[in-house]
Each structure stands twice: as structure tokens, then as C-alpha cells.
Amino acid sequence: MIRKVDVLVCGGGPAGFSAAFAASRMGARTLIVEQFNCLGGVATAGGHGHICLYSAWGTNERIVGGIIWEAAKKVEKAGYGVCNNSSADFEVEGMKLILEQMAEESNTDLLYHTFASEAIVKDNEIKGIVVYNKNGRQEIYADRIIDCTGDGDIAAMAGCSFDYGDEESGLCQPVTLMFTIGGVDWDKVVKFRQEYQNKFPDDSNPWKLERVYAEAIKNGDMRPFQTGNMGWWWTPTRPDQIGVNFTHVTNIDSRKAEDLTKATIEARKQAYETINVYRKYIPGMEKCYMISTPNTIGIRESRRIHGLYKLTKEDLINRKEFDDVIGWGSFFIDIHCVSGPGMDKKTYYPEKGFKYQIPYRILVPKGIKNLLIAGRCASCTHEALGSLRVMPQCGVMGQAAGVATVISLKEEKSPSNIDIKSLQNELKKQGCIL
């Protein structure tokens, strides 16, 4: 079976749905190919019902707008979550529904349960993608392709060069399987955390409850895969439920199905160990229980495709200005240790008000004329990715890629040669903050 569209978006995560909705709203025939049964990526299939950070670090100054902000507001309006300029907490199933409604409203076509397996390349252009699903082998042709797979699968298939992992070791940050628990008395948990912080004010980061996990490890109640809290995501719409960001599996290559299988099995074991620790050591969680683990494990790092510009840690810290700016980022440089639990020494906690510009050129890969990349496969260093990989920034990059593809079609130019002012003006028109 052969299908033809104007814009093909591979991957339906925050970068993917932002790219597709932007292109569709500008009149392009747009299709999202997605391996799971929903849009949202890590926010839904990955079980991460929390998006941060829409604001400059440590402030209420919102610096991210556009489609990823619109989705959060729609979820809140529908009663499936809460959001503010800092973050959004939401029911995963509610987010799935809202994103599909947005797809329908924008006339974006969806194709779930579908895997891309080959790029059809001729004269430095991707003419189409070979995919497999329940229908068998299919060919999808498009004038423009946007790789939002996270791992940069399409770009790699097309022969684009890339970096992988830490420049020193070649290892990627650990993967994490989110999970959701019920039966939580959140008020008691909050009280316990406050008492803990008052009791141990000398802790470098008391909210992590590191003494709790150290005791559990000492007593044999938990293996030392993690040493402190990474995140509890609570939403008032489900007052007895918490999303948990805690499991940690190292030395995993997300390009290999065998590694992903191994990591998922190990992380699920870790999740149940964690629940037992919560029941025993944390007031308010005595009766907590597992509700669900998600469809996919969360991947922090994989391929970073070589683009026309490589964003660096120094660019972020020095707040480098770019003529081709497409939006802002602000998350701290969050690097989990590649070889064990805890944070890497390269992690950087910025000053209050920290924000940095994201340039369009990191979305333009070298070598393929009609391809753009968006999300954590964008062109950057290992350290810069520690901040750039979070969902609001992925949404910023995705929307810019979607707009750029349509402008390139209208101008009959390669995405690398479009008028940047036209791109920036259209992004502002669509509610993005530049």
C-alpha cells in the first residue's frame, strides 16, 4: 500500500504532535506515524503526568507558549489536570483524549501501532518511509519529513551522522520506568517531608529524603539503584494517586530491543521494591499500591543528530543570542550518572531567572535536504541535552519544525534556506514566545 502526504511526522510525542498540529493548521496534509496507541510520548505512553518547566528557572515568568502550552490549558479546562506558568500535572488518560481532539480539530491524520523500518532516499532527499503494521509493509511518501522519534531513527536510516551518549564514555544517561500508585494520604506525606526538612536542614537537598533510602538499603529492603527522590507527581483531580519517577537502569542502549526489554523487566522490579519501601518508611503511604506501569520506558538520551549548529552547555550558561531563535529553554542541566545512581558531577543548577535561546539550525540535519529533526535527537552536546530534552523544549522545537516545513513548501526551498523572519513571525502568530 502506498500513501502520499505533504508532511510526515514520525513520532507523536511532545515534539511530534506540536510539529504536526502546527503544519496541519497551516493547511498541509499531515500524518503522524506512532508506534504506540496514543499521542503524547513520555507524557502518556511513558506515564509521566507532569510537564515542567514553562517558566524561567525559579520564577513565574512564562517563556513557553504555543501548542504544548495550549494542550496543558485544554487538559486543565476539561478537568483532567492543573497547570500554571511553572508546570502542569495531569491524568495521563485525559491528556491522551485532549491530544486526539486537537488532532481532529487540526485535521491531522494519525496512524498508530506502526513502526518505521526504512528511509527511501534519493539525491539526498527522503522520498518516503517504509513502515510495518497489522496491514503489513507500507510505503508512505511525503514532501517533507520530521523526525520526532527521540532516538533519531529516521535520520539515522537516511545516513545522517550523529553523536551518541557522553562524549567521554559513550554511555547514555539511565532509563526510568515511571509508575503510578494509589492509596496515598498526600497530606500526611507532605507533613512528613516538612518535618524531615526541619530535622535535617544540613542536607544539601532535603526533599530527596536520602536518609530514608539509605536506611532501606542498609536494612536490605531495597537494592541501591537509586539514592533519593527524583519526583512525585500529584494532581488534585486524583488526590490519592501519585506518579513516581524513581527507577534507574544504567548501561542501556535504547537502539536495541534486547536492552529495552532487559531495562523494562529490571525497572518493574525496582518499582515494586520502591512501593514496599514507601509502605514501611514513609507516613501516608502505608496502604499504597501499584496502579500501573506505562507502555514504554523513559529514555533520557540516545542519538543526537549532527545539525547545522550544535548547541552547547556554554551556549546555555552564557545565554548566547541567536538570529534564528525559535523559543526558550530554562530547565537546569539535569544529567543522571551514566554508571550508577544519583546525579552526575556535570549537573548544573543555574541562578534564578535562568533561560536560554534555542536556535532553528539545531533542527536542520546535515546531508538530507527535506528532513527536519525535533526533540531530544536535536543537534547538541551531551551536557546541553540535559536541559534541552524536557517536554516544553521538545514542544518548542517541534512546533518550529512543523511551521518551517510548510514555509519551505510554500517558498519551494529546502528547510535549511527558508526565510527565518517568516518562521519567527508565524511562530509568534501561533502563540509561541520568542
C-alpha positions in Angstrom: 0.0 0.0 0.0 1.3 3.5 -0.9 0.2 6.7 0.7 1.2 10.3 -0.1 1.1 13.4 2.2 2.7 16.8 2.4 4.3 16.4 5.8 5.1 13.1 7.5 5.9 13.3 11.2 7.5 10.2 12.7 6.7 10.0 16.4 3.8 11.5 18.3 5.5 12.8 21.5 5.6 16.5 22.6 7.8 17.3 19.6 5.8 15.2 17.2 2.3 16.4 18.0 3.5 20.0 18.2 5.1 19.7 14.7 2.1 18.0 13.2 -0.6 20.3 14.6 1.4 23.4 13.5 1.8 22.1 10.0 -1.9 21.0 9.7 -3.2 24.3 10.9 -1.2 26.0 8.1 -3.0 23.8 5.5 -0.6 21.0 5.0 -1.8 17.4 4.6 0.0 16.0 7.7 0.3 12.4 9.0 1.7 11.3 12.4 3.1 7.7 12.4 3.3 6.5 16.0 4.4 3.1 17.4 2.0 3.2 20.5 -1.7 3.7 20.8 -1.7 7.4 21.7 -0.1 10.8 21.2 2.0 12.3 24.0 5.1 10.2 24.1 6.7 10.1 27.6 3.8 12.3 28.9 1.2 9.5 28.1 2.7 6.2 26.9 5.6 6.9 29.3 3.3 7.6 32.2 5.0 11.0 33.1 1.9 13.0 34.0 3.9 16.1 34.8 5.4 18.7 32.5 8.0 21.3 33.6 9.2 23.9 33.1 7.1 26.6 31.2 8.8 29.4 33.1 12.3 30.8 33.6 14.1 28.9 36.3 12.8 29.6 39.8 10.4 32.3 38.6 6.8 32.7 37.4 7.9 34.3 34.1 6.3 32.0 31.4 8.7 31.6 28.5 7.0 28.7 26.6 3.7 29.1 24.7 2.4 27.5 21.6 0.9 24.1 21.2 2.4 22.4 24.2 1.1 25.1 26.5 -2.3 25.0 24.7 -2.5 21.3 25.4 -1.9 21.8 29.1 -4.5 24.5 29.3 -7.1 22.4 27.5 -6.4 19.5 29.9 -7.0 21.8 32.8 -10.2 23.2 31.3 -11.5 19.7 30.8 -10.9 18.9 34.4 -8.2 16.4 33.8 -5.3 18.3 35.4 -4.0 21.6 36.8 -1.3 23.9 35.3 0.4 27.2 36.0 3.3 29.1 34.5 5.7 26.7 36.2 4.3 23.3 35.4 1.4 21.0 34.6 0.1 17.9 36.4 -2.5 15.8 34.7 -4.2 12.5 34.3 -2.4 10.6 31.6 -5.7 9.2 30.1 -7.1 12.7 30.0 -4.1 14.0 28.1 -4.5 11.3 25.5 -8.1 12.3 24.9 -7.3 16.0 24.6 -4.4 15.4 22.2 -6.6 13.3 19.9 -9.3 16.0 20.0 -6.6 18.6 19.0 -5.5 16.3 16.1 -9.1 16.0 14.9 -9.7 19.8 15.1 -6.5 20.5 13.1 -7.2 17.7 10.5 -4.1 15.8 11.4 -4.2 12.2 10.3 -3.0 9.6 12.8 -1.5 6.1 12.2 -1.0 4.2 15.5 0.7 0.8 16.0 3.1 1.5 13.2 6.9 1.2 13.1 9.2 2.9 10.6 11.8 0.4 9.2 13.5 2.1 6.3 14.0 5.5 4.7 13.7 5.7 0.9 16.5 8.1 0.0 17.4 9.5 -3.4 19.6 12.5 -4.3 20.0 13.5 -0.6 16.2 13.6 -0.1 13.9 11.2 1.8 11.3 10.4 -0.7 9.3 8.2 1.8 9.3 5.8 4.7 8.7 2.1 4.8 6.6 1.2 7.7 5.2 -2.1 9.1 1.9 -2.6 11.0 -1.0 -5.0 11.0 -1.5 -4.3 7.3 2.0 -5.5 6.6 4.5 -3.5 4.6 3.5 0.0 3.6 5.3 2.9 1.8 4.4 6.5 2.9 5.7 9.3 0.7 6.0 12.9 1.7 7.5 16.2 0.5 8.8 16.9 4.0 9.8 14.6 6.8 10.1 15.5 10.5 12.0 13.0 12.7 10.5 13.2 16.2 11.3 9.6 17.2 13.5 10.7 20.1 16.2 8.3 19.0 16.7 10.0 15.6 15.7 6.7 13.9 14.7 8.3 10.6 17.7 10.5 10.3 20.0 7.6 11.1 18.2 5.4 8.5 18.8 8.1 5.9 22.5 8.2 6.6 22.8 11.3 8.8 25.8 11.4 11.2 25.2 11.6 14.9 26.7 11.6 18.4 25.7 9.1 20.9 25.9 9.3 24.7 28.5 11.0 26.8 31.4 12.3 24.7 33.9 10.8 27.2 32.4 7.3 27.9 30.0 6.8 25.0 27.4 5.9 27.6 23.9 7.4 27.8 22.0 8.5 30.9 20.0 5.9 32.7 16.5 5.0 31.7 13.5 5.2 34.0 10.1 3.4 34.1 7.5 5.7 35.6 4.7 4.1 37.7 1.5 5.3 39.3 0.5 4.4 42.9 -2.8 4.8 44.7 -3.9 4.7 48.3 -1.7 7.7 49.3 -2.6 10.2 52.0 -0.9 13.1 50.4 -1.4 15.5 53.3 0.5 13.1 55.6 3.2 12.7 53.1 3.6 16.5 52.8 3.7 16.8 56.6 6.4 14.1 56.8 8.6 15.8 54.2 8.3 19.1 56.0 9.3 17.5 59.3 12.2 15.8 57.6 13.5 19.0 56.2 13.2 20.7 59.6 15.0 17.8 61.2 17.9 17.7 58.7 18.4 21.2 57.5 22.0 20.4 56.8 21.1 18.1 53.9 22.2 19.5 50.6 18.7 18.7 49.2 16.3 17.6 51.9 13.3 17.0 49.7 15.2 13.9 48.2 14.7 12.0 51.5 18.1 10.4 51.0 18.3 9.2 54.7 15.1 7.2 54.1 16.5 5.3 51.2 19.9 4.9 52.8 18.2 3.2 55.8 16.1 1.0 53.4 19.2 -0.1 51.5 21.1 -0.8 54.8 18.2 -2.9 56.1 18.1 -4.9 52.8 14.7 -3.6 51.8 15.9 -2.0 48.6 18.8 -2.5 46.2 21.0 0.6 45.7 19.6 1.5 42.2 18.6 5.0 43.5 19.6 7.1 46.5 17.0 9.9 46.6 13.6 11.1 45.4 13.5 12.2 41.7 9.9 13.1 41.6 6.4 12.5 42.9 3.7 13.9 40.6 0.5 14.6 42.4 -2.7 16.2 40.9 -5.8 17.3 42.9 -8.0 15.6 40.3 -6.8 12.3 41.7 -5.9 13.2 45.3 -4.9 9.7 46.4 -2.7 8.9 43.4 1.0 9.8 42.8 3.1 9.4 39.7 6.5 8.2 40.7 9.8 9.0 38.9 12.4 6.8 40.7 13.6 3.7 38.9 17.1 3.8 37.4 18.7 1.4 34.9 22.2 2.0 33.6 24.1 0.8 30.6 21.1 0.6 28.3 21.3 1.3 24.5 17.8 2.4 23.5 18.6 1.5 19.9 18.4 -2.2 20.9 15.2 -4.1 21.6 17.1 -6.5 23.8 18.3 -3.7 26.0 14.9 -2.1 26.3 13.4 -5.4 27.2 16.0 -6.0 29.9 15.6 -2.5 31.2 11.8 -2.7 31.4 11.9 -6.0 33.4 14.5 -4.7 35.8 12.7 -1.3 36.3 9.4 -3.0 37.0 11.2 -5.0 39.8 12.6 -1.7 41.1 9.1 -0.2 41.1 7.7 -2.9 43.4 10.7 -2.7 45.7 10.1 1.1 45.9 6.4 0.6 46.9 7.4 -1.8 49.7 9.9 0.9 51.0 7.1 3.6 50.8 4.8 1.4 52.9 7.4 0.7 55.5 9.2 4.1 55.8 7.0 7.0 54.7 3.9 8.0 56.7 0.9 8.4 54.5 2.0 5.6 52.2 1.3 2.7 54.5 -1.5 1.4 52.2 -0.2 2.5 48.8 -0.5 0.0 45.9 0.5 -0.2 42.3 -2.0 1.1 39.8 0.0 0.9 36.6 3.3 0.9 34.8 3.4 2.6 31.4 3.7 1.2 27.9 7.2 2.4 27.4 10.3 3.1 29.5 11.5 6.7 29.7 14.7 7.4 27.7 16.8 10.4 28.5 19.4 10.1 25.8 20.2 8.4 22.5 21.3 9.7 19.2 22.0 13.4 18.7 21.9 14.1 15.0 24.5 16.4 13.6 22.8 19.7 12.5 23.9 23.0 11.0 24.7 24.1 14.6 25.5 22.1 17.8 24.0 23.7 20.9 26.5 23.5 23.9 26.4 23.8 27.7 28.3 27.1 27.3 25.6 28.5 25.0 23.0 27.8 27.7 25.0 29.1 30.6 26.2 32.2 28.8 22.7 32.8 27.4 24.0 33.1 23.8 21.7 35.0 21.5 20.8 33.6 18.1 19.5 35.4 15.0 17.4 32.2 14.2 15.9 31.9 17.7 12.7 29.8 17.8 12.0 29.8 21.5 13.3 29.5 25.0 14.5 26.8 27.4 15.1 27.1 31.2 15.5 23.7 32.8 18.6 23.0 34.8 21.3 20.9 33.2 20.0 17.6 34.5 22.5 14.8 34.0 21.9 11.5 35.7 25.1 9.5 36.4 25.7 7.1 33.4 27.3 4.5 35.6 25.2 4.4 38.8 22.5 6.1 40.9 22.3 9.8 41.6 23.3 12.9 39.6 26.5 13.3 37.5 29.1 15.9 38.6 28.3 17.7 35.3 24.9 18.6 36.5 24.4 22.4 36.6 22.0 24.2 38.8 21.5 27.8 37.5 20.7 31.1 39.0 17.1 32.3 39.4 15.7 33.6 36.2 17.9 31.3 34.0 16.7 30.9 30.4 18.4 30.4 27.1 17.5 30.8 23.4 17.0 27.7 21.1 18.3 28.2 17.5 16.5 26.8 14.5 19.7 25.4 13.0 19.8 22.6 15.6 16.7 21.2 13.8 18.3 21.1 10.4 20.4 17.9 9.8 23.4 17.8 7.6 23.1 15.8 4.4 19.3 15.4 3.8 17.6 18.3 2.2 13.9 17.7 3.1 14.3 16.5 6.6 14.0 18.3 10.0 14.6 16.8 13.5 13.0 17.9 16.7 13.1 16.7 20.3 15.9 15.0 22.2 17.6 13.9 18.9 18.3 17.6 18.0 21.9 18.7 17.4 23.5 19.4 20.8 26.1 18.2 23.2 25.6 15.6 26.0 25.5 18.3 28.6 23.2 20.7 26.7 20.8 17.8 26.2 20.5 17.6 30.0 18.3 20.7 29.7 17.1 20.6 26.1 15.4 17.2 26.4 12.5 18.1 28.7 9.0 18.3 27.2 8.3 22.0 26.9 11.6 22.4 24.9 10.7 19.5 22.8 7.3 21.2 22.1 9.1 24.4 21.1 11.4 22.6 18.7 8.5 20.5 17.2 6.3 23.5 16.5 9.2 25.3 14.9 9.9 22.3 12.7 6.2 22.0 11.7 6.0 25.7 10.7 9.3 25.5 8.9 8.3 22.6 6.7 5.2 24.4 5.5 7.1 27.6 4.8 9.7 25.6 2.9 6.9 24.1 0.8 5.3 27.4 0.1 8.7 29.0 -0.7 9.8 26.0 -2.7 13.0 25.9 -0.8 14.9 23.4 1.4 14.1 23.8 5.1 17.7 25.0 5.5 17.1 28.0 3.3 13.8 29.4 4.4 13.3 33.0 5.5 13.9 33.0 9.2 11.8 36.1 9.8 8.8 34.4 8.2 9.4 31.4 10.5 9.6 33.6 13.6 6.6 35.7 12.7 4.5 32.6 12.1 5.6 31.1 15.5 4.6 34.3 17.3 1.2 34.3 15.4 0.7 30.7 16.8 1.3 31.8 20.3 4.9 30.9 20.7 7.2 33.1 22.9 10.5 34.2 21.2 
